[in-house]
Amino acid sequence: MPSRREADGAEPESGRQGGDANGEGPGDERDKRGPVALARAYYGALDTGEYDRLRSLLDPGFVQNRPDRTFEGRDRFVAFMRDERPNTDTTHVVERVYPAGPGVAVRGRLLDADGEELFAFVDVFGVEDGRLTALETYAADS
């Protein structure tokens, strides 16, 4: 009988999400990796404040829909994340990755600088031609 992981195609995670474990640059992340690596690189870029790296992962037409607002366009999204986010000292803890399909879904928690949970989330990424094209974020307060 297959394990739950094998049955649902999910990859369990542990620990905090960091940057690229292989030390590869943004072009390498985008060109040589699939949706899971792009999602991991996205969280790594956000958590380390690497906004040029974040920009390189996103399609120019990138759109994020989330409970409180919608961002249309890569430049608008990156500008918000860099300059307008209420709290930039955060860490995404990735708990599970669901890689089946044309994109990837990620379940996790957002922590503040003290390690306190701000909220739980599920992110569903659209991927095309090696770039993140869309992000649907579902969030629940802790």
Helices and strands as residue ranges (DSSP letters): H 4-8, E 11-12, H 26-32, H 35-48, H 51-57, E 58-66, E 69-72, H 74-79, I 80-84, E 91-98, E 104-111, E 117-128, E 131-141
